Amino acid sequence: MMYWGNDVGGAGDWVAMTALMLLFWGGLAALTVWAVRSLGRAPDRDPVGRADTLLAERFARGEIDSAEFTRDRALLHSTAGPGGT
């Protein structure tokens, strides 16, 4: 009659089970923190400011020249918007 509560598992088994349990609960806690932080983030409420920043970055990298930067920035800050009167 083997394994009826006599000499089942040793110290190594308890260490492995403890490590895996801590890894599981730690991973679950990290996933919860990540989800709360990413879902709780407020959306960008200033699209003109973000677009202005991207336009300035493109100008700084040399992707657009000063005339295109000035024209696009004026269009971005106009009240009519593209295609408006």
Secondary structure by P-SEA (a helix, b strand, c coil): ccccccccccaaaaaaaaaaaaaaaaaaaaaaaaaaaaaaccccccaaaaaaaaaaaaaaaccccaaaaaaaaaaaacccccccc
